[in-house]
Amino acid sequence: MQGDESASKGEQSEAAEREAAKQRLLAQAEAERVPVDDTTRAVPDRRWRRDQR
């Protein structure tokens, strides 16, 4: 029984670590998010699309 208990504790700490990593990723993505008007100002790639046809 001792082994089962430590395994569940390990799973709990793994889940907590996964949750913390997810929160870090979300915070980083939020920090790096670009406002929509910035993305629309990007150079249009119409030439590239025309070449592809």
Contacts in CASP RR format, 6 or more apart in sequence:
PFRMAT RR
TARGET T0000
AUTHOR 0000-0000-0000
METHOD contacts of the structure
MODEL  1
MQGDESASKGEQSEAAEREAAKQRLLAQAEAERVPVDDTTRAVPDRRWRR
DQR
END
